[in-house]
């Protein structure tokens, strides 16, 4: 799929204003979004959220349009599909199960998977007794993926409304994916790891995986009322419509969300909810035991000695020389926590073919809250 380039000759003057929803006047933060937007006329819209309690900042901002084919201004509280940011929610759910003694990060997956799935993987050469929960969460299981298979790519491009199932995607990995690797031989990013985690989550809790994630992360308690699995759950009442999101030649309103729905992706959220979750997750407030927070940063050393910088549903990065942890999503969602600042920053760039702008946006936001 090639990058999608867009003409914006129909921009209205309203599109150049930056709306904010904030607890204090942080005009500099809004100006950062506005500046990037005005200098890059191919950008459709940008939304951002900052949670920095030690700076007394809890801020949302947005600039641009909700749809490249319309003149409706994007709002700070509009939801978006956050795709692979869902992996961090999955990790949080499993850490809660660890706290409850229902599973261990070192639990082998052979008895946790459904019989049919276990038989399928074993028949393809995977030794499920050697693959542990932490291997799935850290992408060190040696399990291949369906995302780069020819059949998947052709289907996503030629039949975007096709409704995928989880079992079908796992089977596609078996049929067309690369051969199995030994667990912990190397890091290999694979959505199948998280599809398997969603099945295990169902088997442990007896609930649909999306219900279990909501319950384990405790959406209701923490006010994550604008976060849900799109098309698997009803849209929460009172929300603005999802923004339109673009990547290459794909558009979120055209692509059936089932292409990335079953635990590796699937969540829709607002930047406010995602920022709050990120702050709760990394500060440990989400967990019952203080020590659980340390498990977030579990790393699995691989036999090839190559650093992956990937832990439990999160990656390690650097922003303005500061260490940051978080995840990104296919449709342009970015959520990172900076320990040195005790701050979480979320950015949604609605046309993610301009992901080259993300470092500039994050750098500007970090600089603003540190001065």
C-alpha positions as a Markdown table, in Angstrom:
| # | Residue | x | y | z |
|---|---|---|---|---|
| 1 | Unk | 0.0 | 0.0 | 0.0 |
| 2 | Unk | 1.4 | 3.4 | -1.0 |
| 3 | Unk | 1.3 | 6.6 | 0.9 |
| 4 | Unk | -1.8 | 8.7 | 0.5 |
| 5 | Unk | -1.2 | 12.3 | -0.6 |
| 6 | Unk | -4.1 | 14.7 | -0.1 |
| 7 | Unk | -5.0 | 18.1 | -1.5 |
| 8 | Unk | -6.5 | 20.6 | 0.9 |
| 9 | Unk | -7.7 | 23.4 | -1.3 |
| 10 | Unk | -11.0 | 23.5 | 0.5 |
| 11 | Unk | -9.6 | 24.4 | 4.0 |
| 12 | Unk | -11.7 | 26.9 | 5.8 |
| 13 | Unk | -10.3 | 29.5 | 8.1 |
| 14 | Unk | -11.8 | 27.6 | 11.1 |
| 15 | Unk | -9.5 | 24.7 | 10.3 |
| 16 | Unk | -6.5 | 26.8 | 11.4 |
| 17 | Unk | -7.8 | 27.4 | 15.0 |
| 18 | Unk | -6.7 | 25.2 | 17.8 |
| 19 | Unk | -9.3 | 24.2 | 20.3 |
| 20 | Unk | -8.3 | 23.2 | 23.9 |
| 21 | Unk | -9.9 | 21.6 | 26.9 |
| 22 | Unk | -7.6 | 22.3 | 29.8 |
| 23 | Unk | -7.4 | 22.8 | 33.5 |
| 24 | Unk | -5.1 | 25.8 | 33.1 |
| 25 | Unk | -4.1 | 28.2 | 30.4 |
| 26 | Unk | -1.5 | 26.4 | 28.3 |
| 27 | Unk | -1.5 | 28.4 | 25.2 |
| 28 | Unk | 2.0 | 27.4 | 24.3 |
| 29 | Unk | 0.9 | 23.8 | 24.0 |
| 30 | Unk | -1.9 | 24.7 | 21.6 |
| 31 | Unk | 0.6 | 26.8 | 19.6 |
| 32 | Unk | 2.8 | 23.8 | 19.0 |
| 33 | Unk | 0.0 | 21.9 | 17.4 |
| 34 | Unk | -1.1 | 24.9 | 15.4 |
| 35 | Unk | 2.5 | 25.6 | 14.1 |
| 36 | Unk | 3.0 | 22.1 | 12.9 |
| 37 | Unk | -0.4 | 22.1 | 11.2 |
| 38 | Unk | 0.0 | 25.4 | 9.4 |
| 39 | Unk | 3.5 | 24.4 | 8.1 |
| 40 | Unk | 2.2 | 21.1 | 6.8 |
| 41 | Unk | -0.9 | 21.6 | 4.7 |
| 42 | Unk | -1.2 | 17.9 | 3.9 |
| 43 | Unk | -2.0 | 17.2 | 7.6 |
| 44 | Unk | -5.7 | 16.5 | 8.2 |
| 45 | Unk | -5.8 | 16.8 | 12.0 |
| 46 | Unk | -3.8 | 16.5 | 15.2 |
| 47 | Unk | -5.1 | 15.8 | 18.7 |
| 48 | Unk | -3.0 | 15.7 | 21.9 |
| 49 | Unk | -3.3 | 15.1 | 25.6 |
| 50 | Unk | -0.8 | 15.8 | 28.4 |
| 51 | Unk | -1.0 | 14.5 | 32.0 |
| 52 | Unk | 1.7 | 16.1 | 34.0 |
| 53 | Unk | 0.5 | 16.3 | 37.6 |
| 54 | Unk | 3.7 | 17.7 | 39.0 |
| 55 | Unk | 3.4 | 20.6 | 36.6 |
| 56 | Unk | -0.4 | 20.9 | 37.3 |
| 57 | Unk | -1.1 | 20.2 | 33.6 |
| 58 | Unk | -4.0 | 18.1 | 32.4 |
| 59 | Unk | -4.5 | 19.4 | 28.9 |
| 60 | Unk | -6.2 | 18.4 | 25.6 |
| 61 | Unk | -5.9 | 20.2 | 22.3 |
| 62 | Unk | -6.8 | 19.6 | 18.7 |
| 63 | Unk | -6.3 | 21.4 | 15.4 |
| 64 | Unk | -7.5 | 20.6 | 11.9 |
| 65 | Unk | -10.4 | 18.7 | 10.4 |
| 66 | Unk | -12.1 | 15.5 | 11.4 |
| 67 | Unk | -12.3 | 14.4 | 7.7 |
| 68 | Unk | -10.2 | 15.3 | 4.7 |
| 69 | Unk | -13.3 | 15.6 | 2.6 |
| 70 | Unk | -15.2 | 18.0 | 4.9 |
| 71 | Unk | -14.7 | 21.3 | 6.7 |
| 72 | Unk | -15.8 | 20.1 | 10.2 |
| 73 | Unk | -13.3 | 21.1 | 12.8 |
| 74 | Unk | -11.7 | 18.3 | 14.9 |
| 75 | Unk | -12.5 | 18.4 | 18.6 |
| 76 | Unk | -10.1 | 17.6 | 21.5 |
| 77 | Unk | -12.6 | 15.0 | 22.9 |
| 78 | Unk | -13.2 | 13.1 | 19.6 |
| 79 | Unk | -12.4 | 9.4 | 19.7 |
| 80 | Unk | -10.1 | 7.6 | 17.4 |
| 81 | Unk | -9.0 | 4.1 | 16.7 |
| 82 | Unk | -5.8 | 3.4 | 18.7 |
| 83 | Unk | -5.0 | 0.0 | 17.1 |
| 84 | Unk | -1.7 | -1.3 | 18.6 |
| 85 | Unk | -1.9 | 0.9 | 21.7 |
| 86 | Unk | -4.4 | -1.9 | 22.7 |
| 87 | Unk | -1.4 | -4.1 | 23.4 |
| 88 | Unk | -0.6 | -2.0 | 26.6 |
| 89 | Unk | -4.2 | -2.6 | 27.8 |
| 90 | Unk | -3.8 | -6.3 | 27.2 |
| 91 | Unk | -0.6 | -6.2 | 29.3 |
| 92 | Unk | -2.3 | -4.4 | 32.0 |
| 93 | Unk | -5.1 | -7.0 | 32.1 |
| 94 | Unk | -2.6 | -9.8 | 32.4 |
| 95 | Unk | -0.7 | -8.1 | 35.2 |
| 96 | Unk | -3.9 | -7.8 | 37.1 |
| 97 | Unk | -4.4 | -11.5 | 36.6 |
| 98 | Unk | -0.9 | -12.1 | 37.9 |
| 99 | Unk | -1.8 | -10.1 | 41.0 |
| 100 | Unk | -4.8 | -12.3 | 41.5 |
| 101 | Unk | -2.8 | -15.4 | 41.3 |
| 102 | Unk | -4.7 | -16.7 | 38.2 |
| 103 | Unk | -1.6 | -16.8 | 36.0 |
| 104 | Unk | 2.1 | -16.2 | 36.1 |
| 105 | Unk | 4.3 | -14.5 | 33.5 |
| 106 | Unk | 6.2 | -17.7 | 33.4 |
| 107 | Unk | 3.2 | -19.9 | 32.8 |
| 108 | Unk | 3.5 | -22.1 | 29.7 |
| 109 | Unk | 0.7 | -21.6 | 27.3 |
| 110 | Unk | 0.1 | -25.2 | 26.3 |
| 111 | Unk | -2.7 | -25.7 | 28.8 |
| 112 | Unk | -4.1 | -22.1 | 28.6 |
| 113 | Unk | -5.0 | -22.1 | 24.9 |
| 114 | Unk | -8.1 | -23.6 | 23.5 |
| 115 | Unk | -7.7 | -27.2 | 22.3 |
| 116 | Unk | -8.2 | -26.3 | 18.6 |
| 117 | Unk | -5.6 | -23.5 | 18.7 |
| 118 | Unk | -3.1 | -25.6 | 20.6 |
| 119 | Unk | -3.4 | -28.5 | 18.1 |
| 120 | Unk | -3.0 | -26.1 | 15.2 |
| 121 | Unk | 0.2 | -24.5 | 16.6 |
| 122 | Unk | 1.7 | -27.8 | 17.7 |
| 123 | Unk | 1.0 | -29.3 | 14.3 |
| 124 | Unk | 3.0 | -26.5 | 12.8 |
| 125 | Unk | 6.0 | -27.3 | 15.0 |
| 126 | Unk | 5.6 | -24.9 | 18.0 |
| 127 | Unk | 6.5 | -26.3 | 21.4 |
| 128 | Unk | 3.9 | -24.7 | 23.5 |
| 129 | Unk | 5.4 | -26.0 | 26.8 |
| 130 | Unk | 8.4 | -23.7 | 26.0 |
| 131 | Unk | 6.3 | -20.6 | 25.2 |
| 132 | Unk | 5.4 | -18.6 | 28.2 |
| 133 | Unk | 2.9 | -15.7 | 28.8 |
| 134 | Unk | 5.9 | -13.3 | 29.0 |
| 135 | Unk | 7.0 | -14.5 | 25.6 |
| 136 | Unk | 3.7 | -13.5 | 24.0 |
| 137 | Unk | 3.7 | -10.2 | 25.8 |
| 138 | Unk | 7.3 | -9.3 | 24.8 |
| 139 | Unk | 7.1 | -10.8 | 21.2 |
| 140 | Unk | 9.8 | -13.3 | 22.0 |
| 141 | Unk | 7.7 | -16.5 | 21.4 |
| 142 | Unk | 9.1 | -17.3 | 18.0 |
| 143 | Unk | 5.6 | -17.2 | 16.6 |
| 144 | Unk | 5.2 | -15.9 | 13.1 |
| 145 | Unk | 2.5 | -13.4 | 11.9 |
| 146 | Unk | -0.2 | -13.1 | 9.3 |
| 147 | Unk | 0.2 | -9.4 | 8.7 |
| 148 | Unk | 2.9 | -9.7 | 6.0 |
| 149 | Unk | 1.3 | -12.7 | 4.2 |
| 150 | Unk | 0.3 | -12.3 | 0.6 |
| 151 | Unk | -3.3 | -13.3 | 1.2 |
| 152 | Unk | -3.7 | -10.8 | 4.0 |
| 153 | Unk | -2.2 | -7.9 | 2.1 |
| 154 | Unk | -4.3 | -8.6 | -1.0 |
| 155 | Unk | -7.5 | -8.9 | 1.0 |
| 156 | Unk | -6.9 | -5.7 | 3.0 |
| 157 | Unk | -6.3 | -3.8 | -0.3 |
| 158 | Unk | -8.9 | -5.4 | -2.6 |
| 159 | Unk | -11.7 | -6.2 | -0.1 |
| 160 | Unk | -11.4 | -3.6 | 2.7 |
| 161 | Unk | -14.9 | -4.4 | 4.0 |
| 162 | Unk | -14.1 | -8.1 | 4.6 |
| 163 | Unk | -14.9 | -9.2 | 8.2 |
| 164 | Unk | -12.0 | -11.2 | 9.6 |
| 165 | Unk | -12.1 | -13.6 | 12.5 |
| 166 | Unk | -9.4 | -14.3 | 15.1 |
| 167 | Unk | -9.2 | -18.0 | 14.2 |
| 168 | Unk | -8.9 | -17.1 | 10.5 |
| 169 | Unk | -5.9 | -14.8 | 11.1 |
| 170 | Unk | -4.2 | -17.4 | 13.3 |
| 171 | Unk | -4.8 | -20.1 | 10.6 |
| 172 | Unk | -3.4 | -17.7 | 8.0 |
| 173 | Unk | -0.2 | -17.4 | 10.0 |
| 174 | Unk | 0.1 | -21.1 | 10.0 |
| 175 | Unk | -0.6 | -21.5 | 6.3 |
| 176 | Unk | 1.5 | -18.6 | 4.9 |
| 177 | Unk | 3.6 | -17.3 | 7.7 |
| 178 | Unk | 7.3 | -17.8 | 8.2 |
| 179 | Unk | 8.5 | -21.1 | 9.9 |
| 180 | Unk | 8.5 | -21.2 | 13.7 |
| 181 | Unk | 11.5 | -20.0 | 15.6 |
| 182 | Unk | 12.6 | -21.3 | 19.0 |
| 183 | Unk | 11.2 | -19.3 | 21.9 |
| 184 | Unk | 13.6 | -16.5 | 23.0 |
| 185 | Unk | 15.8 | -17.0 | 20.0 |
| 186 | Unk | 15.1 | -13.5 | 18.8 |
| 187 | Unk | 12.6 | -10.6 | 19.0 |
| 188 | Unk | 9.9 | -10.9 | 16.4 |
| 189 | Unk | 6.9 | -8.5 | 16.5 |
| 190 | Unk | 3.8 | -10.5 | 15.8 |
| 191 | Unk | 0.1 | -9.6 | 16.3 |
| 192 | Unk | -0.6 | -13.3 | 16.6 |
| 193 | Unk | 1.0 | -13.2 | 20.1 |
| 194 | Unk | -1.7 | -10.9 | 21.2 |
| 195 | Unk | -4.5 | -12.8 | 19.4 |
| 196 | Unk | -3.4 | -15.8 | 21.5 |
| 197 | Unk | -3.4 | -13.7 | 24.6 |
| 198 | Unk | -7.0 | -12.6 | 23.9 |
| 199 | Unk | -7.9 | -16.3 | 23.7 |
| 200 | Unk | -6.1 | -17.1 | 26.9 |
| 201 | Unk | -7.7 | -14.2 | 28.7 |
| 202 | Unk | -11.1 | -15.6 | 27.7 |
| 203 | Unk | -10.2 | -19.1 | 28.9 |
| 204 | Unk | -9.0 | -17.8 | 32.3 |
| 205 | Unk | -11.9 | -15.4 | 33.0 |
| 206 | Unk | -14.7 | -17.1 | 31.2 |
| 207 | Unk | -15.6 | -13.8 | 29.5 |
| 208 | Unk | -15.1 | -12.3 | 26.1 |
| 209 | Unk | -11.6 | -10.8 | 26.0 |
| 210 | Unk | -12.9 | -7.2 | 25.5 |
| 211 | Unk | -15.2 | -7.6 | 28.5 |
| 212 | Unk | -12.3 | -9.0 | 30.5 |
| 213 | Unk | -10.0 | -6.2 | 29.6 |
| 214 | Unk | -12.6 | -3.6 | 30.6 |
| 215 | Unk | -13.1 | -5.4 | 33.9 |
| 216 | Unk | -9.5 | -6.1 | 34.7 |
| 217 | Unk | -8.3 | -2.5 | 33.9 |
| 218 | Unk | -11.5 | -1.3 | 35.6 |
| 219 | Unk | -12.6 | 1.2 | 33.0 |
| 220 | Unk | -15.6 | 2.2 | 35.2 |
| 221 | Unk | -13.6 | 2.9 | 38.3 |
| 222 | Unk | -11.0 | 5.1 | 36.5 |
| 223 | Unk | -13.5 | 6.9 | 34.3 |
| 224 | Unk | -12.3 | 5.4 | 31.0 |
| 225 | Unk | -15.8 | 5.9 | 29.7 |
| 226 | Unk | -14.8 | 6.8 | 26.2 |
| 227 | Unk | -12.8 | 3.7 | 25.5 |
| 228 | Unk | -14.3 | 0.6 | 23.9 |
| 229 | Unk | -13.7 | -2.2 | 21.4 |
| 230 | Unk | -15.1 | -0.7 | 18.2 |
| 231 | Unk | -17.8 | -3.0 | 16.5 |
| 232 | Unk | -17.4 | -5.5 | 19.3 |
| 233 | Unk | -19.1 | -3.3 | 21.9 |
| 234 | Unk | -21.7 | -0.6 | 21.7 |
| 235 | Unk | -20.4 | 2.9 | 21.3 |
| 236 | Unk | -20.6 | 4.8 | 24.6 |
| 237 | Unk | -23.4 | 7.4 | 24.7 |
| 238 | Unk | -22.7 | 11.0 | 24.2 |
| 239 | Unk | -19.5 | 10.7 | 22.2 |
| 240 | Unk | -18.6 | 12.7 | 19.2 |
| 241 | Unk | -18.1 | 10.6 | 16.0 |
| 242 | Unk | -14.8 | 8.8 | 15.4 |
| 243 | Unk | -12.4 | 10.9 | 13.4 |
| 244 | Unk | -11.4 | 9.8 | 10.0 |
| 245 | Unk | -7.9 | 8.3 | 10.0 |
| 246 | Unk | -5.6 | 7.6 | 7.0 |
| 247 | Unk | -2.6 | 5.5 | 6.3 |
| 248 | Unk | -1.2 | 4.9 | 2.8 |
| 249 | Unk | -4.3 | 4.3 | 0.7 |
| 250 | Unk | -6.4 | 3.1 | 3.6 |
| 251 | Unk | -9.1 | 5.0 | 5.5 |
| 252 | Unk | -10.5 | 4.0 | 8.8 |
| 253 | Unk | -14.1 | 4.5 | 7.8 |
| 254 | Unk | -13.5 | 2.2 | 4.7 |
| 255 | Unk | -11.4 | -0.5 | 6.3 |
| 256 | Unk | -13.3 | -3.0 | 8.4 |
| 257 | Unk | -11.7 | -2.8 | 11.9 |
| 258 | Unk | -11.5 | -6.6 | 12.1 |
| 259 | Unk | -8.3 | -6.4 | 10.2 |
| 260 | Unk | -6.8 | -5.5 | 13.6 |
| 261 | Unk | -9.4 | -6.1 | 16.2 |
| 262 | Unk | -8.8 | -9.1 | 18.4 |
| 263 | Unk | -6.4 | -8.0 | 21.2 |
| 264 | Unk | -3.4 | -6.8 | 19.1 |
| 265 | Unk | -5.6 | -3.8 | 18.2 |
| 266 | Unk | -9.3 | -3.0 | 18.4 |
| 267 | Unk | -9.7 | -0.2 | 20.9 |
| 268 | Unk | -11.2 | 3.2 | 20.2 |
| 269 | Unk | -10.5 | 6.0 | 22.7 |
| 270 | Unk | -10.1 | 9.7 | 23.2 |
| 271 | Unk | -6.7 | 11.2 | 23.9 |
| 272 | Unk | -8.0 | 12.1 | 27.4 |
| 273 | Unk | -8.8 | 8.5 | 28.2 |
| 274 | Unk | -5.6 | 7.2 | 26.7 |
| 275 | Unk | -3.6 | 9.8 | 28.5 |
| 276 | Unk | -5.2 | 8.9 | 31.8 |
| 277 | Unk | -4.7 | 5.1 | 31.3 |
| 278 | Unk | -1.1 | 5.7 | 30.4 |
| 279 | Unk | -0.5 | 7.7 | 33.6 |
| 280 | Unk | -2.3 | 5.1 | 35.7 |
| 281 | Unk | -0.4 | 2.2 | 34.1 |
| 282 | Unk | 3.1 | 3.5 | 34.5 |
| 283 | Unk | 2.7 | 5.0 | 37.9 |
| 284 | Unk | 1.2 | 1.8 | 39.2 |
| 285 | Unk | -2.1 | 3.3 | 40.3 |
| 286 | Unk | -3.8 | 0.8 | 38.2 |
| 287 | Unk | -2.6 | -2.1 | 40.3 |
| 288 | Unk | -3.4 | -3.5 | 43.7 |
| 289 | Unk | 0.2 | -4.2 | 44.6 |
| 290 | Unk | 3.0 | -1.5 | 44.4 |
| 291 | Unk | 5.5 | -4.1 | 43.1 |
| 292 | Unk | 3.4 | -4.9 | 40.0 |
| 293 | Unk | 4.6 | -1.7 | 38.4 |
| 294 | Unk | 8.1 | -3.1 | 38.2 |
| 295 | Unk | 6.8 | -6.1 | 36.1 |
| 296 | Unk | 5.8 | -3.7 | 33.3 |
| 297 | Unk | 9.5 | -3.4 | 32.4 |
| 298 | Unk | 10.1 | -7.1 | 32.2 |
| 299 | Unk | 12.6 | -7.8 | 29.4 |
| 300 | Unk | 13.3 | -11.2 | 27.9 |
| 301 | Unk | 16.9 | -11.6 | 26.8 |
| 302 | Unk | 17.1 | -13.4 | 23.5 |
| 303 | Unk | 19.8 | -15.8 | 22.3 |
| 304 | Unk | 20.9 | -13.5 | 19.5 |
| 305 | Unk | 21.8 | -10.8 | 22.1 |
| 306 | Unk | 20.0 | -8.1 | 20.1 |
| 307 | Unk | 18.2 | -5.5 | 22.3 |
| 308 | Unk | 14.6 | -5.2 | 21.3 |
| 309 | Unk | 13.7 | -2.3 | 23.7 |
| 310 | Unk | 10.2 | -4.1 | 24.0 |
| 311 | Unk | 8.8 | -5.1 | 27.3 |
| 312 | Unk | 5.2 | -6.0 | 28.4 |
| 313 | Unk | 3.1 | -4.3 | 25.7 |
| 314 | Unk | 5.4 | -1.3 | 25.6 |
| 315 | Unk | 8.5 | -0.1 | 23.9 |
| 316 | Unk | 11.4 | 2.1 | 25.1 |
| 317 | Unk | 12.2 | 5.3 | 23.2 |
| 318 | Unk | 13.8 | 8.7 | 23.8 |
| 319 | Unk | 12.3 | 12.2 | 23.6 |
| 320 | Unk | 14.5 | 15.3 | 23.9 |
| 321 | Unk | 17.1 | 13.1 | 25.5 |
| 322 | Unk | 14.6 | 11.7 | 28.1 |
| 323 | Unk | 13.7 | 8.1 | 28.3 |
| 324 | Unk | 10.1 | 7.3 | 27.4 |
| 325 | Unk | 8.0 | 4.2 | 27.4 |
| 326 | Unk | 4.8 | 3.5 | 25.5 |
| 327 | Unk | 3.3 | 2.3 | 22.2 |
| 328 | Unk | 2.1 | 3.5 | 18.8 |
| 329 | Unk | -0.8 | 2.4 | 16.6 |
| 330 | Unk | -1.2 | 1.9 | 12.9 |
| 331 | Unk | -3.8 | 4.7 | 12.4 |
| 332 | Unk | -1.5 | 7.3 | 14.0 |
| 333 | Unk | -1.9 | 7.0 | 17.8 |
| 334 | Unk | 1.1 | 7.6 | 20.0 |
| 335 | Unk | 1.1 | 7.3 | 23.8 |
| 336 | Unk | 4.3 | 7.7 | 25.9 |
| 337 | Unk | 5.2 | 8.1 | 29.6 |
| 338 | Unk | 8.3 | 10.0 | 30.6 |
| 339 | Unk | 9.4 | 8.9 | 34.1 |
| 340 | Unk | 11.7 | 11.8 | 34.7 |
| 341 | Unk | 8.8 | 14.2 | 34.3 |
| 342 | Unk | 6.1 | 11.8 | 35.7 |
| 343 | Unk | 4.2 | 12.9 | 32.6 |
| 344 | Unk | 2.2 | 11.1 | 29.9 |
| 345 | Unk | 1.8 | 12.5 | 26.4 |
| 346 | Unk | -0.6 | 11.3 | 23.8 |
| 347 | Unk | -0.7 | 12.4 | 20.1 |
| 348 | Unk | -3.1 | 11.3 | 17.4 |
| 349 | Unk | -2.1 | 12.3 | 13.9 |
| 350 | Unk | -5.0 | 11.5 | 11.6 |
| 351 | Unk | -3.0 | 10.9 | 8.5 |
| 352 | Unk | -0.2 | 8.7 | 9.7 |
| 353 | Unk | 1.7 | 8.8 | 6.4 |
| 354 | Unk | 3.1 | 12.0 | 8.0 |
| 355 | Unk | 4.5 | 10.2 | 11.0 |
| 356 | Unk | 7.8 | 12.0 | 10.3 |
| 357 | Unk | 6.1 | 14.9 | 12.2 |
| 358 | Unk | 5.7 | 13.0 | 15.4 |
| 359 | Unk | 9.2 | 13.6 | 16.8 |
| 360 | Unk | 8.7 | 17.4 | 16.2 |
| 361 | Unk | 5.4 | 17.4 | 18.0 |
| 362 | Unk | 6.5 | 15.4 | 21.0 |
| 363 | Unk | 9.7 | 17.4 | 21.3 |
| 364 | Unk | 7.8 | 20.6 | 21.3 |
| 365 | Unk | 5.3 | 19.4 | 23.9 |
| 366 | Unk | 8.0 | 18.1 | 26.2 |
| 367 | Unk | 10.0 | 21.3 | 25.9 |
| 368 | Unk | 6.9 | 23.3 | 26.7 |
| 369 | Unk | 6.1 | 21.4 | 29.9 |
| 370 | Unk | 9.7 | 21.4 | 31.1 |
| 371 | Unk | 10.0 | 25.2 | 31.0 |
